[in-house]
Amino acid sequence: MSIYILGIESSCDDTSAAILNKRKILANVTANQQIHKDFGGVVPELASRAHQQNIIPVIDKVLSIANISKNQLHAVAFTNGPGLLGSLLVGASFAKSFSLALGIPLIEVNHMHAHILAHFIEDDSEKDFPEFPFLCLTVSGGHTQIMLIKNYFEMELIGNTIDDAAGEAFDKAAKIMGLPYPGGPLVDKYSKEGNSSAFKFPHPNISGLDFSFSGLKTSFLYFLRDNLKIDPDFIEKNKADLCASIQHTIVEILMSKLRKASLETGINQVAIAGGVSANSGLRNAMLREADVSGWKVFIPKFEYCTDNAAMIAVTGYLKYLDNNFASQNVSPFTRYNDTKA
């Protein structure tokens, strides 16, 4: 028996919709917002307006590609947080209306949990799925977390950033070097041509499993400022080495905490998720650690790293099986809340 779930993602600046049958994705459509490039970052008001313009065309397109009618859907799942409130409200309002009009269940999804559960999307490959319990490093522009995943709906936050997220550190480093927004992927691109040992940057002295990246950003800013006084062309002459060095530092900060988490918990099944999991330095570091430490690693396909509705749909399917439905008066939340499954 088919079970069709519509997933809707609108937490930041991507309007995305996906349809799956059980755990197999039939269609996944995303409308990206290019308008924010001129501002060097996401402008919440503009993002919300763009979601309003994009959501109906995106839904129509995903239904067309999946070749099913809306009356065949069994439930609608939507991102309820964390994220930008105005953006979340667009997706939530549409999902609620859709649910009411069709008389199908409404399912709220925690955006960060969905990044993790994207590892349970089925495709035509013979990939393995994580077994419980496992660790997941979830890294994006807004979050840097180590989660202990006990089952689909029980996740314990055991490590978190105390200030900035790793993705923000990538973007700020890129901005300091004069690279356009979003800068993280460009740092990754240039790093492939550079020497990661060319420049040394400090690691934060944070106890436990928590992260900090604000000091690294400041150190990088002062390092460039001092060298630009000596040579105004310092950045242009050393762009690849700078990108490789800052990327190596950020990745090593992430990996050092992940190694510590594995040792403390005794868990060697380790996954990564979130937008920064597309970074080649982090992906390669995970593969190296699998060889060195015997980890069984889980690295998402590129299309499931950045924000997407496929991860919302698969989480919705798992909650559908659990009869875990939301009421029409559920409200979006902007900050991460581990009680919000």
N, C-alpha and C positions, 0 to 999 in steps of 0.2 A: 504493500500500500504506500502510495506517495504521500509525503508530508511537505507541503510547500510553505516556506517562511520568507516573508519580505523583510529585509534588514535596511534600516535607514541610519546613516551617519552624518551628523552636522555639527560636530563639537567645536570645530575651529573654522578653517577656510576652505574645506573640501566638502562639496555636496555629493554624497555617494549613496547608491542603492544597489542591493544585491538580492537575488532570489536563489534559494537552494532547495533541493529535494533531499530531505534527511541531511546528510553532511556533505553532499556534493553540490558545488556551485554551478548553477545553470547560467547565470549572468551576473556581471559586476560592473557597474557604470559609475564613473566619477567625473564631476565637473570641477576643474581646478579654477581658482580665482587668481588671475594674473594681475589684478588691479593693485595688489599690495606691494608689488615690487618697487613702485615709485616712492613708497613711504618707508622702505627699509624694514618692514615688519607688518604684522597683521593689524589692521584697523578694525576694531570690533563692530562699529556701526556699519561700515562698508561690507563686512563679512555677512552680517545679518541680512542686509538688503539683497546681496547676491544670492544667498540661500533662498530667499523668497522668489527670486526670478528663476532659479535653477531647479527647484525641487520637483515641480510637476513635469517638466520635460525629461528629467532624469528618471523619474518613476515610469513615465510612459515608455521610455527607451528600454529600460531593464525588463519590463513586461513583454515588450516586442521581441527582444533578443531571446528571452527565456521561452517564448512562444506559449505563454499561458495567459489566461484572462484573470483579472483581479478576483473574480468569483471562485477561482480554484484555490486561492490562498487559504491556509489554515490559521495563520496568525501574522501579526506585524510586530517586529522588534525594532526598537529605536535606542539611540544613545541618549541616556538621561544625565550624563555627567561622568567625570568632570570635564569642564570646557568653558567656553565663552557663553554667558547666559543668553544673550540675544540669538546666537547661533543655535544653541540647544533648543530654545523655545520654538524655532521654526520647525525643526525636525519633530519635536514632541507634539506640537499642535497638529501637524499633518498626520502623524501616526495615530493620534487619538481620534481625529475625524475619520480617518480611513477605517479604523477598528469599529467605530460606531456605525458607519454607513454599511459596512459589510457584515456586521454582527460576528466578528471574529475576535479572539483574545488579543489583548495588548500586553507586550512584554518589554519591560525596561531593562536596559543593559548598561553596566558599568564599563565605560570606555577602556580603562586600564586592564580590567579583567578580560575584556574581549581581545585585546592584543595578545594575551597569553593563550586564550582558547583558540586562537587562529591556528595553533599547532594541531588542532584536531579536525581541520578541514580535510576531507578526503579528495583525492584526485586519482588520475590513472597510474601514477607511479606506485611502486611497491615500498613506500617509505614507512618507517616505524613511527609510532606515536609515543609520546612520553608516558611513562607509567608512574602512578602516584606512589610515594611523594616525589616531587622533583623541584628543583630551584629554577627560578626565571629572573633574569636581569632585564627589566623593562626600562628602556631608555628612549627619551624623546626630547622635544624642545621644552616641554613643561615638567617632565618627571624623570627621576632616576631612582629606581627602586629595585631591591632584591626581595622577591616574594617566595615564600615556601608554599607550594601548591599541594594541598592534602587531598582534595578531590575537585570536581568541577566547580563547586560552589563554596569551598572552604579554602581561603587563601590568607596566609599570615604575612604581614609586612614586617620583615626582619632587618631591612636596611633602607635608608631614605636619604635624600640630599637635605642638608640643613640650610642651604641657600639656593644656588642656581642649579639648573639641570645640565647634564652633559651636552644635550643638543643646543642649549642656549650658549654654552661655552664655545662650541664649534662656530655658531653663527656670529657671536661677538668677536671671536678671533678673526674671522673672515672680514667683518666690518672694519675692524682696526686696520687690517691690511688693505682696505679699499675695495674688497671684492663685493659684488652685488648680492642682494638678498634673493633667495635663501643661500647663505654662504657655506653651510655644512657640506653639501655635495661637492662644491668647488674645492674646498680644503682637501677632501678625499681624492678628487681628480688630480690636483697638483702634487699631492703627497706621493703619488706613484712614480713621479720623476725625481723625487728628492731623497736626501740622506736623513733618515730619522734620528741619527746621532749627531747631527751638525750643531744643534743648540740644545742645551739642557734647561729644563724648567722645573720648578719645585713641585713636589708632591705634598698635599696637605697632611698635617699630622692630626688626623681625626680618629678617635678610638672607636672600637666596635665595628659595626658594618655600615655606618653612615658615610655619606660623601659630602665633599665641599668643593666647589669650583670657583667661588668668587675670588679667592686669593690667586689662583692661576690666571684668571682674566686680568687682574691688576698687574701681576708680574709680567705678563706678556705685553701689556700696554706700556709699562715703564721700560721694558727691554727695547721695544721698537723706538720709543721716544728718544732714549739715550743714543741708540745707534743712528737714528736719522739726523741727529745733531752733527755726527761725524761724517756721515755720507747720506745726502738727501735721496739717493737712489738705492738705499740699503734694501728696502722691501722688494723692489723690482728685480734687483740682482740676486736676491736670495729667496724668492717666493716659494719655489718648490721645496727647498730645505726647511723653510719656516713652517710650511704646511705639514710636511712629513714629521717634523719635530713636535709640533703642538698636537698633532693627531696621535703620535706615539705616546705622548705624556697622558692625554685623556684616556686612551685605551688602556694603558697600564694601570692608571688609577682605578678604572672599572674592574679590570681583571684581578687586581690584588685583593679587592674586597670580595669578589666572587670566589676566589680561591679560599679565602678565609671562611666564607660561608659554607663552602663544601666541606672543609675540614671540621668546622664546629658542629655541623649537622650530620656528617657522615654520609651525605647524599652525593652521588657522582653522576646523576642524571641532571644535566644543566641546559637550560634553554635561554635564548635571548629573544626579545620582542620590542616593538616600537620602531619609530622612524629611524633612530640611530643604528638599529640592527641591520640596516642596509649598508652601513659603512664597511668598506673592504678591510680596513685595519682591524676592526672588532671581529669580523667574521673569520679572518685569518688567525687571529689570536685564539679564538675558540677552537679552531681546528688543530692548532699547535698544542693547546692544552689537552685536547683529547688524546694526542699521542704521548704527551709527557706524563699526565696525571691519570690516564685511563678513564677520563670522563666519557659518557655517552652524550653527545651534544645534539641539540636541536636548533637549527637555524632556519628561519622562515623564508619562503619564496619572496622575491623582491616585491611582488605586487601586494603582499600581505604585511609588509613592514610599515609603510606609511599608512595614514588613516584611510580606512576602506570599510565598505558596508558588508563585505563577505564575513569579516570577523564578528560583526554585529548579528548577522543572520545565523551563523553557526552557534553562537552563544544563545540566541533566541530559540534555536531548535532544541538545545540541551535543556533549557528552562521549560520549553513546551512539554517535553517528556516528563518533566518533574511537576507539571501543573503549577508552575510558578508564574502567575500572571499579575499584572498591575491594574490598579483602579484608574478611573478617568481623572481623578484629582491628584495623581502623582505629580510632583514638581521637580524640575531639573535642579541639579546641584553643581556648583562651580569648582569646588575643591575636592580632592580625593578623599573618599570615605570608605574604609574597608568593610563597613557594615552594609554598604550598598552593593549587593551582588548583582 
